[in-house]
Amino acid sequence: MTGEKKPDVPGKPGTGEPTLAEPTTPRGPLPPDPAQGRPDTRTPTGAETGAPPTAYGQQGAFLTTAQGARLRDTDHSLKAGPRGPILLQDHHFREKITHFDHERIPERVVHARGAGAHGVFTSYGSAANLTCAGFLREKGKETEVFVRFSTVLGSRGSADTVRDTRGFATKFYTDEGTFDLVGNNMPVFFIQDAIKFPDIVHAAKWHPDREIPQAQSAHDTFWDFVSLHTEAQHHTMWNMSDRGIPRSFRTMEGFGVHTFRLVDDAGGTVLVKFHWKPKLGVHSLVWEEAQLASGVDPDFHRRDLYDSIEAGAYPEWELGLQVFPDTPEETFAGIDLLDPTKVVPEELAPVQPVGKLVLNRAPTNFHAEVEQVAFHLGNLVPGIDVTNDPLLQGRLFSYLDTQLTRLAGPNFPQIPINRPHAPVNDMLRDGFHQHAVHSGVAPYKPNSLDGGNPFPTGENAFLDVPVTVTEAPKVRDLPVSFKDHFSQVRLFWLSMSPVEREHIIRAYTFELSKCYHQEIRERQLLCLANIDPVLCERVAAGLGLPAPEPAIPLADVTPSPALSQIGRQWPADGRIIGIVVDETGGDDAVAGIRETIAGAGLVPLIIAPRGGKVGGLTVHRTFATARSIEYDALLLAAAPPPAADVAPARGSSRTADVDPRVNMLVDECWRHAKAIGGWGAGAELLRRSGLADTPGVVTQESATGVLAAVQQLMAEHRVWERFPATVA
Ligand code: HDE
């Protein structure tokens, strides 16, 4: 089933159509998709018994019961006469309803809302001198992967664009067993010891009495906890920064957070931190977009992931390593590598690329794959080992434990998405939902009855690195170095550009304004005072409170420009350009522009007064649905007049002859710092609205000239000059 080509549908690159398969593109029914045959429910053990695969899966054209008996009717329950009561004897009714009643499984206690995709990881071979893990060591080696992205706080049905940390969990199905890299889009965590995980999660999730707010940290219990528990301040500032509202999953960085240990062929070790670097660069929403998307399209990130895969604009990341010598102190440049609230600036330890991840296949069935996938930090392969980071150590227990309830028993590794691609020969037996038909009589060691099978081996086997554990008393404590809670928050703050700082100030102000308890706001201001006086004063001013003095000296830190998202150029692949046309479909240039955009690997969407076709062009969005959030740039090929059934324009009388929804779209795109271009009547509209002479607005007579200038602007993601820089 893997890698099978989907039938060609309109909307593929090179067809002249937009690269997204638009639902408005008229087309006949698709031919049967070979990937949607029977679900593959074989287990590796089942296949090994030599039984035909069909013995294990669903098949055939006819509807049957779960036991394979063909059915005549599934629309009517068996009744005592057409007007009579349903008979208890109706076995099909009872099977159908009972199964339905049990369709849902418990959602994850955290990271409940997610989306996943299949892909391939290709090793560059550059880590060959660091690890014996085959999937990293061998140049060109391809390994199948499944990745699940998630928000942390919200329930399964919550909105995608809330301010939150994002999960970035990757399952590598390597030849040597499954390796799970269960990371986040932020490199630090709220707590330093796993025993506090229930505390931070109880504080950050909804209030227990009313179960509000959903998927938000803007409430009293969250700020109560983080202001009292100052080791959370670093992660909190990452959440308040633009990293808390990613533009899409494919523009997020990923981090393993903890320090891991790599082992080479000779048993030599190094300490490493894992990084995922997105090909399209790190790119975030602006706050107003995030709020709009929560209403206009709560599935914004999920949709973007699947649309981009469908369009062939496959999301890509490079896996990189920060490498540190494995010394007894486990520090680097004075930074404790076991403290998960600290980063090592990339300027001190550059991220070395070791491979490439491409996501190229959406799930076939969301429940079977995205809901049932089970990640676990203990899924390690030879060549990768853990360290004593006390957060990591606790996670090693939690993941396996949580799956026992969530996936109802100990046999969840046999669920198709969780099955290793390496041969399995364990001595684990029985339990709920046992799919394997194990042969043999001696699942114990030592045995003579099964010929001593299976045999432990030293060949290519997992190695627990024999690190020396210092002779120390048994204590409930942490190292002294973990007590520095503020210096790296200041480092992060000072590494931001002015516009990013402005966003951080606004995020703190918004969130704290949502708290009911004055003492919580005041306590958080005390924390901000220890980070930076400007930050503290600005947030205090927004809250109408006095700014307190710092309780500790401000840390003397060197900023790390690599932490900022702004100031670099990125490829524009797969990004979306909206083109506004009128009832005529705009001028002749539109069709050509659309093809140029699609040919360059971007997605052109025609925005018109109504659906269907205008002037021979397929309409993808109408004025009724088009909002700025969807577009990375906007082109105006016309200045459409107001539709008869739309309320008259308000605001500028200079553009009152233009459809107010177009005026709103242009205003929104401008406010959200998107590149805007226009030619002909479109350019005239921009001039009349007073935007033509502002940064990032292109007006020219030639449509191709406009497009070229807009594409250039898109390389920086946004027209940052439009945001007033009030923080130096
Ligand atoms: Fe998790 N975390 N976590 N976490 N975590 C879970 O496992 C936990 C932490 C992360 O898409 C749970 O299967 C503890 C850090 C991701 O399925 C649970 C601690 C990081 C996902 C759990 C942490 C993560 C989870 C809930 C503190 C980034 C979603 C459901 C010691 C490095 C995986 C599940 C998916 C999920 C426990 C902290 C990332 C309860 C105890 C740090 C991406 O086991």
Boltz pocket constraint, residues with backbone or C-beta under 6 A from the ligand:
constraints:
  - pocket:
      binder: B
      contacts: [[A, 108], [A, 109], [A, 110], [A, 111], [A, 114], [A, 148], [A, 149], [A, 150], [A, 166], [A, 167], [A, 168], [A, 169], [A, 182], [A, 183], [A, 184], [A, 186], [A, 189], [A, 193], [A, 194], [A, 195], [A, 197], [A, 255], [A, 256], [A, 257], [A, 258], [A, 370], [A, 373], [A, 374], [A, 375], [A, 390], [A, 391], [A, 392], [A, 394], [A, 395], [A, 398], [A, 399], [A, 400], [A, 402], [A, 403]]
      max_distance: 6.0
